[in-house]
């Protein structure tokens, strides 16, 4: 008995009816390739290449150092931060773009703990959280004489209590795609008076976010995933205005100074979110990120999330019918997940390698997960149809068992 699944013609009909379909032309994507890894490195927006030409040839080449003012390089971390604030429904002046997610997480954790000395004994996070989040939390805990409490997802809520000094949670899990209910966990943390930092790396540009409505006060997030900011794009840091005045960056750099160009010996923090800047911003990367953020701002967020859900359902139906050996591990309910779909298989690693050779780029996550990113701006239903068709062929002819796919040549 074969299960019903949509035909290629049906997939193409859905693409033709998709109000976001034409957005694909605004990205550079190789012909014939199905890119399902935009949740790890977003695709290149066409106009980013132009932005970069202007940033290099005109702003840097001709403007030289004058461009710090003439092209407002100096204002870029805050300018792009204000744009990201719109995407997460924060206010202007609550988001700054700088450093990596890792460094921003460190700065924010240290700043919050320094502002609340002696309160609580543990740093609570999820076991199996993204490694950098766990590593930073462990390091910060050691520096403050606290205990790292990495609890399973189901136990997080009950672990929040008077012993908790700080909570760090990744909103959408990088591997399984599970999503925490931000509003209810934030409310619980607030009821106990415990600060909570959200890592939005797999959420921003993927799922609806509303810092104001959910009363979230602290967050960090990634620029090179769904924001299509380019490899190594800087991350961002969000602090609600009400909390900002109590916090100081543990890295007292000159760019976070109230008057960087007064060149004074004594440090005085900038009055606003700029205080979380450390050193000179990576201007070319920042301008590439701005191009990606501009594109995301232009797109209709409701349409994006609706399409993400439609893509997920389409993929789930195809996979169940054609690749039942791969076990879906991402929640089916849309409000409980992000915008990627993960499947478990003991041989996920070689299957993923064979899939890449067949022109479908997803990714493998240790130990047994095949992760497929669903980016509604540049992915269509026919793309997914072809991806599953190629995956089904790989499973059927067993080519993933060939020796060329057997030994990991890299661990990613
Ligand atoms: C991608 C990701 C990061 C990336 O951190 P970098 O410092 O930018 O390398 C951090 N945390 C989570 C949850 C991520 O998904």
Boltz pocket constraint, residues with backbone or C-beta under 6 A from the ligand:
constraints:
  - pocket:
      binder: B
      contacts: [[A, 100], [A, 101], [A, 102], [A, 103], [A, 130], [A, 132], [A, 133], [A, 170], [A, 172], [A, 174], [A, 199], [A, 201], [A, 202], [A, 222], [A, 233], [A, 235]]
      max_distance: 6.0
